[in-house]
Amino acid sequence: MTSKRIALAFDTASDMLALCLGDVSGGQPQLIAAADAPAPRSSDQVLLTRAGELLAGAGLSPADIDQVIAGRGPGSFTGVRIGIATAKGIACGLGCPAFGVSTLDAVAWHAWRGGLRGRVGVVEDAMRKEVYPVRFVLDEGGVTRLDLDSVCKPAQVAQTWREAGEELTLIGDGLRKHAACFEEGPFTLGPEQLWTPDGLGLLQAFAAMEGAGELGSGDPAVLLPVYTRLSDAEEAERARLKIADSLPASGVADGRAVGGLFLHPLSVNDVDAVVELQRRVMPADAWTGGKLADEIGRTDRSWWVARKDGALVGCAGGQVVDGELCIFNVCVDPAQRRQGIAQRLLERVATDALALAAETVTLEVRTDNDPAIALYHTLGLADVGVRPRYYHDRADALIMRGTLPLSCSYASAEPASRPMETGGGPKAGPGVCAAAPRPLILAIESSCDETAAAVVDGSRRILADQVASQIDFHSRFGGVVPEIASRKHTEAIVPTVMDAMEQAGARWADLSAVAVTQGPGLVGALVVGLAFAKGLCFATGLPLIGVNHLEGHLYANRYAAPDLEAPF
């Protein structure tokens, strides 16, 4: 007899909190209990309270959870990140996998159970007078998605679907604002009670992904929201990149260069230098200046360059097509190789691709380019085929493919990209911190542009201190971009906390409490650390202590000057 596999599933991407417990041990998930309810702007306040009530009502505890399932959106950026960060915290605390499913797929499964059949268009609210539109086919066999995630003006969606000439039943909370755009055409509004995701819909979306072999590793470190656009600052930057001399060509004027290296998006100021580099390194396959300039500012492209002491030393670029990042080119000055430049460039391109809803990556590389192939294997790409005589000199190309985000070693310059073993709890042996004075506190900070975690004992001794800085992401904008900060915290929170616990030689059971910054700070950034900490405490039973950001600054002075006495 198959044992139960208990899943806690929730979605916080909209004003509707979808929440349930289920058994996902078989092909068809079995609902144990559900608590779907409206929670406008309050999911962070009620999610774990209601989850605890569900567990208690079913005679279970957090320790009985075998896996966490979270809605990845698309939806409200802050709302999605609350759910994702909470799922990461729970999964880390329990040492269980965390999986993500599409919020829109969950809506479609809700409609399927409600009896809708045929072609269905989900129209979810994307704010800014835009919507997330996806078409599905609902039949007796289940739900089939027809479109990738995107964001559009509702009038544009209506026109595109109208021109397709297919009858569609429309559902989704975007219709509450934009139903008038769909009054003309082969459209019928579905019952409003089916316009939102629900807990069982999340379980069904999970089961469909599991059946198709699309779940992924379950590593909470790589569980990320679905984004369909860059931040406003990045979109404005792309417009400026096409204007000559609008941006400095060197990191000197833009901010700190990490390790003497500065990375920034390709601009027209870089085109000549990139062409010259490619002609030196790959003369048979170099791009022309005109072709390269045409890439700049295109919404489906991402190109990054690396400069060292003002000189261009590397470039990489690609295109997002149908949810896949196609790498066009990776080129590094031979004198600057084996310094991680290619990896850092690819990480930046991949980060942009994730923001454009890409989930996989593919590229071609010469079959005799062993160093590049080894790097791509390190990043998680696998060999999938060969294109004979692909290059101008008739050399063969190895086709490689992988999933996003890229895998990177712990030596990576980007802490946010570090992988963690599935269900990875702290790796320290039991009792390593037994002699440390109590209380033993794990502290988490995410109020601005650094994700930080530390372990401090009762004598104020710092046992671990880990910081994932975002400064090189923000410096080119002249200040911290809140949306970018929130995205990077979501990526960095798991490896940063787990590194701190490993550095301290501690397990969750060694801790006395978890402290987390609760303000003041950037709201979107704060909620990531706070939601993660709440999820961690929910899973482990540890007390949670909210800390004032400014008080933290005051007490930090005592580490620089231990004899310091107030007032100061």
ZAMARGU-4260 file (C-alpha; in steps of 0.2 Angstrom, whole numbers, plus 5000, padded with zeros to 4 digits):
<rodrens>
0) 5000/5000/5000 | 5007/5017/4995 | 5010/5028/5010 | 5003/5046/5010 | 5014/5060/5004
5) 5007/5076/5013 | 5008/5092/5003 | 5005/5110/5009 | 5000/5120/4994 | 4997/5139/4994
10) 4996/5153/4982 | 4997/5172/4986 | 4998/5179/4969 | 4981/5188/4970 | 4969/5194/4983
15) 4963/5176/4984 | 4973/5166/4996 | 4973/5148/4990 | 4978/5135/5003 | 4976/5117/5006
20) 4983/5101/5012 | 4983/5086/5001 | 4989/5068/4998 | 4999/5068/4982 | 5006/5050/4983
25) 4995/5044/4968 | 4992/5051/4951 | 4976/5060/4957 | 4979/5071/4972 | 4967/5069/4987
30) 4961/5084/4996 | 4963/5083/5015 | 4957/5101/5020 | 4956/5118/5012 | 4955/5136/5017
35) 4953/5146/5001 | 4947/5164/5006 | 4949/5182/5000 | 4965/5190/5008 | 4967/5207/5000
40) 4984/5214/5005 | 4985/5202/5020 | 4991/5185/5014 | 5007/5188/5024 | 4997/5190/5040
45) 4985/5175/5038 | 4994/5162/5028 | 5003/5153/5041 | 4990/5155/5055 | 4977/5147/5043
50) 4990/5133/5038 | 4992/5129/5056 | 4974/5128/5059 | 4972/5116/5043 | 4985/5105/5050
55) 4978/5104/5068 | 4961/5101/5061 | 4968/5086/5051 | 4977/5079/5067 | 4994/5084/5059
60) 5008/5095/5063 | 5021/5104/5052 | 5033/5089/5054 | 5020/5079/5044 | 5023/5089/5029
65) 5032/5080/5015 | 5033/5094/5003 | 5028/5112/4999 | 5019/5118/4984 | 5019/5136/4980
70) 5010/5146/4966 | 5024/5155/4956 | 5013/5167/4948 | 5012/5177/4937 | 5003/5189/4948
75) 5007/5203/4960 | 5026/5203/4962 | 5025/5206/4980 | 5011/5194/4983 | 5020/5180/4973
80) 5036/5183/4983 | 5028/5182/5000 | 5022/5164/4995 | 5038/5159/4987 | 5049/5165/5002
85) 5037/5157/5014 | 5038/5140/5005 | 5057/5142/5005 | 5057/5144/5024 | 5046/5130/5027
90) 5056/5118/5016 | 5072/5123/5023 | 5066/5121/5041 | 5058/5104/5037 | 5072/5098/5025
95) 5059/5094/5012 | 5057/5099/4994 | 5048/5114/4988 | 5040/5114/4971 | 5032/5129/4961
100) 5017/5128/4950 | 5009/5141/4938 | 4995/5152/4946 | 4986/5152/4929 | 4987/5133/4928
105) 4978/5132/4945 | 4965/5144/4939 | 4962/5133/4924 | 4961/5117/4935 | 4948/5126/4946
110) 4938/5129/4931 | 4940/5111/4925 | 4933/5105/4941 | 4919/5118/4939 | 4913/5109/4923
115) 4920/5121/4910 | 4925/5112/4894 | 4932/5118/4877 | 4944/5133/4874 | 4946/5144/4890
120) 4956/5160/4891 | 4963/5165/4908 | 4965/5184/4910 | 4973/5188/4926 | 4976/5206/4932
125) 4994/5212/4930 | 4992/5229/4937 | 4997/5244/4926 | 4982/5242/4915 | 4989/5225/4909
130) 4984/5207/4910 | 4992/5190/4910 | 4983/5180/4896 | 4985/5162/4893 | 4973/5150/4883
135) 4969/5132/4888 | 4960/5117/4881 | 4949/5109/4895 | 4943/5092/4891 | 4938/5076/4900
140) 4957/5071/4901 | 4962/5087/4910 | 4970/5104/4906 | 4981/5108/4891 | 4990/5125/4891
145) 4992/5133/4873 | 5002/5149/4877 | 5017/5154/4887 | 5016/5167/4900 | 5016/5185/4894
150) 5010/5202/4899 | 4999/5213/4887 | 4987/5227/4886 | 4969/5219/4887 | 4964/5227/4871
155) 4979/5219/4862 | 4974/5202/4870 | 4956/5204/4864 | 4961/5208/4847 | 4974/5194/4845
160) 4961/5181/4852 | 4947/5189/4841 | 4958/5187/4825 | 4961/5169/4830 | 4942/5166/4827
165) 4940/5153/4841 | 4926/5153/4854 | 4933/5156/4871 | 4926/5155/4888 | 4935/5169/4898
170) 4939/5168/4917 | 4952/5177/4928 | 4952/5192/4940 | 4958/5203/4926 | 4940/5203/4919
175) 4934/5213/4934 | 4944/5228/4927 | 4944/5224/4909 | 4929/5214/4904 | 4923/5228/4892
180) 4938/5225/4881 | 4931/5208/4877 | 4913/5213/4874 | 4915/5211/4855 | 4920/5194/4848
185) 4918/5175/4851 | 4920/5177/4870 | 4909/5171/4884 | 4912/5175/4902 | 4913/5160/4914
190) 4906/5160/4931 | 4915/5172/4942 | 4917/5159/4956 | 4929/5151/4944 | 4940/5166/4941
195) 4953/5163/4955 | 4965/5149/4959 | 4961/5137/4973 | 4971/5125/4984 | 4965/5109/4975
200) 4969/5117/4958 | 4987/5119/4964 | 4988/5101/4968 | 4981/5096/4951 | 4993/5107/4943
205) 5007/5099/4953 | 5001/5082/4948 | 5000/5086/4930 | 5018/5093/4930 | 5024/5077/4940
210) 5016/5066/4927 | 5025/5075/4913 | 5041/5075/4922 | 5042/5094/4923 | 5044/5096/4942
215) 5063/5099/4944 | 5073/5095/4959 | 5063/5103/4972 | 5078/5113/4979 | 5070/5128/4988
220) 5085/5138/4983 | 5080/5138/4965 | 5061/5140/4967 | 5058/5157/4960 | 5043/5168/4954
225) 5037/5169/4936 | 5041/5186/4929 | 5036/5192/4912 | 5045/5208/4911 | 5060/5217/4918
230) 5059/5231/4931 | 5054/5248/4926 | 5072/5254/4928 | 5079/5240/4917 | 5066/5244/4904
235) 5071/5262/4904 | 5089/5258/4903 | 5086/5248/4887 | 5079/5263/4879 | 5094/5273/4884
240) 5106/5260/4878 | 5102/5264/4860 | 5108/5282/4862 | 5126/5285/4859 | 5136/5292/4874
245) 5120/5291/4885 | 5129/5279/4897 | 5147/5278/4903 | 5157/5264/4894 | 5167/5260/4910
250) 5163/5254/4927 | 5173/5269/4935 | 5158/5281/4933 | 5145/5268/4936 | 5149/5261/4953
255) 5160/5248/4961 | 5168/5235/4950 | 5169/5218/4959 | 5186/5210/4958 | 5192/5224/4946
260) 5178/5218/4934 | 5163/5228/4929 | 5148/5221/4920 | 5134/5231/4912 | 5121/5229/4898
265) 5127/5231/4880 | 5125/5249/4873 | 5129/5257/4857 | 5145/5263/4865 | 5151/5245/4866
270) 5148/5239/4849 | 5164/5243/4840 | 5174/5236/4855 | 5163/5220/4855 | 5166/5218/4836
275) 5185/5220/4838 | 5185/5207/4852 | 5175/5194/4842 | 5186/5197/4826 | 5201/5193/4837
280) 5194/5178/4846 | 5182/5170/4833 | 5186/5179/4816 | 5175/5167/4806 | 5160/5169/4817
285) 5161/5187/4822 | 5145/5198/4822 | 5145/5214/4811 | 5142/5231/4820 | 5126/5233/4812
290) 5119/5216/4817 | 5125/5219/4835 | 5117/5236/4836 | 5101/5230/4830 | 5100/5219/4846
295) 5101/5233/4858 | 5085/5238/4866 | 5075/5223/4859 | 5063/5217/4873 | 5067/5198/4869
300) 5086/5200/4869 | 5099/5201/4883 | 5117/5206/4880 | 5130/5210/4893 | 5148/5215/4892
305) 5163/5214/4904 | 5176/5228/4906 | 5192/5228/4916 | 5201/5244/4919 | 5190/5252/4905
310) 5195/5239/4892 | 5181/5227/4885 | 5186/5209/4890 | 5170/5199/4887 | 5152/5198/4880
315) 5138/5187/4880 | 5120/5188/4873 | 5105/5178/4869 | 5086/5178/4864 | 5071/5172/4874
320) 5060/5162/4862 | 5044/5152/4868 | 5051/5151/4886 | 5068/5146/4881 | 5084/5156/4882
325) 5095/5154/4866 | 5113/5159/4869 | 5120/5167/4853 | 5137/5171/4858 | 5150/5170/4873
330) 5167/5178/4870 | 5181/5182/4882 | 5198/5190/4879 | 5210/5175/4879 | 5222/5185/4891
335) 5207/5186/4904 | 5201/5168/4903 | 5199/5156/4918 | 5194/5171/4929 | 5175/5167/4929
340) 5171/5181/4917 | 5161/5169/4905 | 5151/5162/4920 | 5147/5179/4927 | 5141/5186/4910
345) 5130/5170/4907 | 5123/5173/4924 | 5117/5190/4920 | 5110/5185/4903 | 5101/5171/4912
350) 5094/5182/4926 | 5086/5193/4912 | 5079/5178/4904 | 5071/5173/4920 | 5063/5190/4921
355) 5056/5186/4903 | 5048/5170/4909 | 5061/5158/4901 | 5063/5141/4910 | 5076/5133/4899
360) 5092/5137/4890 | 5101/5131/4875 | 5117/5134/4865 | 5129/5127/4852 | 5148/5126/4855
365) 5162/5119/4845 | 5165/5101/4849 | 5183/5104/4851 | 5181/5118/4864 | 5184/5108/4879
370) 5185/5123/4892 | 5169/5130/4886 | 5160/5113/4887 | 5166/5110/4904 | 5160/5127/4910
375) 5143/5124/4902 | 5142/5107/4911 | 5146/5116/4927 | 5131/5127/4924 | 5120/5112/4923
380) 5119/5110/4904 | 5119/5093/4896 | 5124/5087/4879 | 5108/5084/4868 | 5115/5082/4850
385) 5127/5088/4837 | 5125/5099/4822 | 5138/5093/4808 | 5148/5106/4799 | 5138/5120/4808
390) 5152/5134/4809 | 5159/5144/4794 | 5175/5133/4794 | 5163/5117/4794 | 5167/5113/4812
395) 5154/5103/4821 | 5143/5111/4835 | 5138/5102/4851 | 5120/5106/4856 | 5118/5109/4875
400) 5102/5112/4885 | 5098/5115/4903 | 5085/5123/4915 | 5085/5140/4923 | 5091/5146/4934
405) 5109/5140/4930 | 5118/5129/4942 | 5134/5137/4949 | 5148/5131/4961 | 5150/5138/4978
410) 5165/5147/4972 | 5154/5158/4961 | 5155/5177/4962 | 5136/5177/4963 | 5130/5170/4980
415) 5112/5171/4975 | 5115/5158/4961 | 5123/5145/4973 | 5114/5128/4972 | 5108/5118/4988
420) 5104/5100/4989 | 5086/5095/4989 | 5079/5098/5006 | 5096/5104/5012 | 5096/5107/5030
425) 5112/5113/5039 | 5126/5101/5036 | 5134/5102/5053 | 5135/5087/5064 | 5123/5087/5079
430) 5129/5096/5095 | 5143/5106/5087 | 5136/5122/5095 | 5132/5114/5112 | 5146/5123/5121
435) 5141/5141/5114 | 5133/5152/5127 | 5114/5154/5125 | 5104/5161/5118 | 5110/5156/5100
440) 5101/5167/5087 | 5100/5166/5069 | 5098/5184/5062 | 5091/5188/5045 | 5092/5205/5036
445) 5084/5210/5019 | 5079/5228/5021 | 5088/5236/5007 | 5101/5229/4994 | 5110/5216/5004
450) 5104/5199/5010 | 5112/5195/5026 | 5112/5181/5039 | 5122/5179/5055 | 5123/5167/5070
455) 5127/5175/5086 | 5129/5167/5103 | 5124/5173/5121 | 5141/5182/5123 | 5138/5192/5107
460) 5151/5182/5098 | 5148/5181/5080 | 5149/5163/5075 | 5144/5166/5057 | 5141/5181/5045
465) 5136/5179/5027 | 5131/5193/5015 | 5125/5193/4997 | 5128/5210/4990 | 5118/5217/4976
470) 5128/5233/4974 | 5135/5229/4956 | 5117/5226/4951 | 5111/5243/4957 | 5126/5254/4954
475) 5123/5257/4936 | 5106/5265/4940 | 5114/5277/4952 | 5104/5270/4967 | 5095/5255/4974
480) 5080/5249/4963 | 5067/5242/4974 | 5060/5229/4962 | 5078/5222/4958 | 5082/5222/4976
485) 5066/5211/4980 | 5070/5199/4966 | 5088/5197/4971 | 5083/5194/4989 | 5071/5180/4984
490) 5086/5172/4974 | 5099/5174/4988 | 5089/5171/5004 | 5091/5152/5005 | 5110/5150/5001
495) 5114/5165/5012 | 5105/5158/5027 | 5111/5140/5024 | 5129/5146/5022 | 5128/5155/5039
500) 5121/5140/5048 | 5135/5129/5040 | 5148/5142/5044 | 5142/5142/5063 | 5142/5123/5063
505) 5123/5123/5069 | 5107/5114/5066 | 5090/5121/5068 | 5089/5112/5085 | 5104/5122/5091
510) 5095/5138/5089 | 5086/5148/5103 | 5076/5159/5091 | 5076/5168/5074 | 5078/5187/5073
515) 5073/5196/5057 | 5072/5214/5051 | 5054/5220/5051 | 5057/5238/5046 | 5060/5252/5042
520) 5066/5248/5024 | 5060/5244/5006 | 5044/5235/5009 | 5046/5223/4994 | 5063/5218/5001
525) 5058/5217/5019 | 5044/5205/5015 | 5056/5192/5008 | 5066/5190/5023 | 5051/5191/5035
530) 5041/5178/5025 | 5056/5166/5024 | 5059/5168/5043 | 5041/5165/5047 | 5041/5150/5036
535) 5056/5143/5045 | 5049/5146/5062 | 5033/5138/5057 | 5042/5123/5052 | 5054/5122/5067
540) 5044/5129/5081 | 5057/5142/5085 | 5052/5159/5092 | 5052/5173/5079 | 5059/5190/5085
545) 5055/5206/5074 | 5070/5218/5074 | 5070/5237/5070 | 5083/5240/5056 | 5089/5256/5064
550) 5092/5248/5081 | 5102/5235/5072 | 5114/5249/5065 | 5116/5256/5083 | 5121/5239/5090
555) 5133/5235/5076 | 5144/5249/5082 | 5148/5238/5097 | 5156/5226/5086 | 5168/5239/5080
560) 5170/5247/5098 | 5166/5234/5111 | 5169/5246/5125 | 5156/5259/5118 | 5143/5265/5130
565) 5127/5274/5127 | 5123/5287/5122 | 5133/5287/5106
</rodrens>
